[in-house]
Amino acid sequence: MVGLAFDLLANPQGAVRSTFEKAVASSGLDFDPASLDGKDWGALDLFRQFLFDQTHLSQVPILNGETVKWVQPNTLVRFRGMIQDMLGNEFYVGAFKDGDVWRTNKFMDVSHFPMPMASTSSSHMRVWERRLLYCVPVPGRNSWTEPSSESLVNRCVDCSSQQREKRRRMDDESVDHMDMLVSDEGFQGSPSTKKMKENGHPSMSSQTKEPINEGICSHMSMVPSIDSESLPCLVKIYDSPESDLKLNDVFEFIGVLTFDSEVSMDKDDQDELSNGFSEDVLVHLPPNKVPRLHCLIHRKLTVPNFLHSSPIMEPRPHVVREIRETLLRHLTAVLGDDSVAAHFMLLHLLSRVHTRVENLAVGKLSLNLTGFSKESVSLFGHRLSLAVKDLLPVTHSIPLTVEYLNSSSLAPIKDYETNRLITGVLQLAEGSHLIIDETQLKAGTLNSVGVDNTRLLKNLMELQKVEYDFKYYKMEMAADVQLLIISEGKSNILPADIVVPFQPTSVDSSEVVAAEALEAWRWYLGTVKSLPHSIESEMQKVVENDLVEARQSDRSIGSQDFNRWLTMGRLMSVSFGENCLSLEHWQMVKELERLRRERLK
């Protein structure tokens, strides 16, 4: 970074251009623009060093419905969201010759220099490709995972003030370049057909583009009213393998924000664009509604990434045991002093799909708490729902009724008119928690939609898969969702892995939970569930002998029961921060199972 003339926060595109020019200059007269196709020329290393090695990541504002009113276009931002749709690829002019000088349009929507016409010789122009991802805030993400609005605004105001001051110190030539907004959309690809635009005219968004606004207030007045929890973002990905990013993955994208807040899409504009790009999904994503983020760096997020405080400590067993004990006491109090239900609830909250063997999702542990009535669910069900929301970053609930099943859109559906995947209730991020309340379910008739929705929920419960409807065919997508069913009797619609009759002995829950305790529990649940686990040979023999003995004493016990016990053994071990199943923990699993089966008699 020594001698770099551009601020990486305020003017990341300037830094990209600077590194490109250095790469060209280092090649001398032998520079071949094809050598940079699909490659980085040092820009990404520069940003990684700045953000991670020099720990400036916290200075990069997080983009959401609040901060989009304050963050300046063409600055560095972060967007945390789920990949809701994958829109294909588009072509763009990545590098071109401006007189005797090579320029780049990478990581930007509009060129900062005059562009050659499309008829220009291919030796003076390189057409590159980028992927388009439609991302949304993580569905069901709880408010405690978000920084406070006040801190976000203060950070953005401070950052914007620093940016304006630094821009005043930029040399005149750089400022002139920043104000020259000429379209780089000489080639714009349809995500579905990857067609090139044949003329060299700028796109509609770039024709109406104005110079960058320096004033925060003026920028805020131009931004339309946006729900802070539903701001989508069109993320443009460069030079990354397709396997790195999958549908429904949760990522943090760090890159350059472009947001054409003054552009209005009237009917004539839509018709004009539709004639040129009849299958182009971007027509249905107007730039004044959906910000664009040109991604420099992306990283997949896990639960610890949603915790505001730094990791408390390494998951050492003695520390984990203490946190486990306090969390178990809390769950027991929430569940009316039912310690058996609390133990199963703890294992359920730690469950995850860690591998798949054919159609078997190994590691899942769905839980059905029975014995609830309409009256008791308003007390204990409400308490439990609030407790789960306080503990897990992403939670959902479904009131299972005949009316809900007959009218809801649970499966994502492909809309070929807009070339968009229309989301459904069950398009959930990995690690989501779903509570299904069956206590309101009454006798009724399911229509065809209700039958399909029931089947979808059952497949999610049993196989951890969700069927996506692509109209001409259906495709099953792998999921990893923790499912908790609250019902009066055993659910006949959704057969859970474990059925536990709920037997509270107290209705009093005057426990006041300290913020420090909540942070410790969240860290615990997010950390220990990912611990590796194995069963040593000696314990394997013990487990095998116990399974054979159980089968001999009760012929109704089958392979599903064995799989469930092994899953419970793994979860019991990791709940104590242990990587190997011990005899003590296996005995605890057997005792829990004995107490549960006694309640079923």
Summary of the structure (lengths in Angstrom):
residues: 601
radius of gyration: 27.6
end to end distance: 71.0
largest distance: 86.8
contacts: 1855
relative contact order: 0.11
helix: 40%
strand: 20%
